[in-house]
Amino acid sequence: MYENMTYEALVQRALGRVSSGIDKREGSMVFNGVAPSMAELAMLYIEADFILRASRISTAPRQYLIEIAKCRDLAPYDATAAVFRGEFDVEVPLWSRYSCDDLNFVVTERMAEQDGEEGLLSYRLTCETPGSAANSYSGTLIPIEYVDGLTHAELVELLIPGEDVEETEAFRQRVLDSFQSQAFGGNQADYTEKVLAMPGVGGVKVHPVWNENLHPAELIPGKEVTEWFESAVGGLPDAVAAWLTAVHKAAKDKLLTVGGTVKLVVLASDFTAPTSVLLEAIQTAIDPTQNAGEGLGLAPIGHVVNVAGVAAQEVDVTLHLTYAPGWSWEAAKSYVEGVLDAYFKELAQSWAGSDFLTVRISQIESRILAECSTVVTDIGGTQINGQEVNLVLDADSIPVRGAVNG
């Protein structure tokens, strides 16, 4: 705003106020008297310009944006640590530490339900270094302190991806979005804000009243249903009879309704389908299954929340390539697959803000030609899942590479 208020311009303005009959040339007494104060004034304009930019959400540097966001009760998401499943051939102590390459991991929980084959025991390990750097790690774990009898320790599965500190522009956009919809009392913005703040979550879609096609009137049992129930319930196992009795009574008393049902579809922070461990953690935090609708999680009382993960939909691609001299499909395959993986990941990153994702033939062909120009000279007749048409995915699906043929 003050870009025209330079030192030179200010000096000229000041000298313009002096009578023309007085020597105003550089080095004159008048010039030397005016110049220092104009230099200081120019510095003030520079600082005023910075203050103006720092006080606006759209232009504020990070440290000032954080201060502005406090009035919206917002702050950048901190880095979170990646959580893995590890396999060991003996029982290891909780909080024992292991290294894999240049990162350290600590055992936090026994996972008996996921024990591997050949007697291997499963444990949950957390990386000691927060951030996404560990997400691609796997392989042999080296104990930092001696563990008696241990001969096999391996990092085998990423359960909850680690996240880096929220980038400035992503945080800026979140602050701006907060003015468009106020998060409050279990509305869609409230669910979105709470779920995105959880470790390992990269995106979420909120489906309110997600079973709206189920009409309450259809749940009320008629005379024929009641007669069957009364005749059949006595011959059922106790647990089955108790459950069926509770459902029948609730339906008969018109207590079953579609109000308050919420479905949350989640994308992991590495833009893949989330693991069952991550989904279970989110479900427990939002609305524990054993206390559904009771308001013991972050969801309001009366909201029955179902947490699900995005579906990873395999996309088969058939290519008709013309290769550069000396190249063949066997040599070019890894390059082409890398381009497809990058494209599909880019689509996954936009999933939360899109109604449907579309895998486009034009994008596949143009990206391969641009990024594999030394390998491929021409391309045409590309097919997706056996057809030369773009593929529109389901609303809650992301693409992953299937079979690729060249």
Secondary structure as GFF3:
##gff-version 3
##sequence-region A 1 406
A	DSSP	alpha_helix	7	15	.	.	.	ID=ss1
A	DSSP	alpha_helix	29	54	.	.	.	ID=ss2
A	DSSP	alpha_helix	62	69	.	.	.	ID=ss3
A	DSSP	three_ten_helix	70	72	.	.	.	ID=ss4
A	DSSP	beta_strand	83	88	.	.	.	ID=ss5
A	DSSP	beta_strand	97	100	.	.	.	ID=ss6
A	DSSP	beta_strand	103	110	.	.	.	ID=ss7
A	DSSP	three_ten_helix	112	114	.	.	.	ID=ss8
A	DSSP	beta_strand	121	127	.	.	.	ID=ss9
A	DSSP	three_ten_helix	132	136	.	.	.	ID=ss10
A	DSSP	beta_strand	139	140	.	.	.	ID=ss11
A	DSSP	beta_strand	142	143	.	.	.	ID=ss12
A	DSSP	beta_strand	153	160	.	.	.	ID=ss13
A	DSSP	alpha_helix	168	177	.	.	.	ID=ss14
A	DSSP	alpha_helix	188	196	.	.	.	ID=ss15
A	DSSP	beta_strand	201	208	.	.	.	ID=ss16
A	DSSP	three_ten_helix	216	219	.	.	.	ID=ss17
A	DSSP	alpha_helix	223	232	.	.	.	ID=ss18
A	DSSP	three_ten_helix	233	235	.	.	.	ID=ss19
A	DSSP	alpha_helix	238	252	.	.	.	ID=ss20
A	DSSP	beta_strand	261	268	.	.	.	ID=ss21
A	DSSP	alpha_helix	276	286	.	.	.	ID=ss22
A	DSSP	three_ten_helix	289	291	.	.	.	ID=ss23
A	DSSP	beta_strand	304	309	.	.	.	ID=ss24
A	DSSP	beta_strand	311	323	.	.	.	ID=ss25
A	DSSP	alpha_helix	329	349	.	.	.	ID=ss26
A	DSSP	three_ten_helix	351	353	.	.	.	ID=ss27
A	DSSP	beta_strand	358	359	.	.	.	ID=ss28
A	DSSP	alpha_helix	361	371	.	.	.	ID=ss29
A	DSSP	beta_strand	376	384	.	.	.	ID=ss30
A	DSSP	beta_strand	391	392	.	.	.	ID=ss31
A	DSSP	beta_strand	397	405	.	.	.	ID=ss32
###
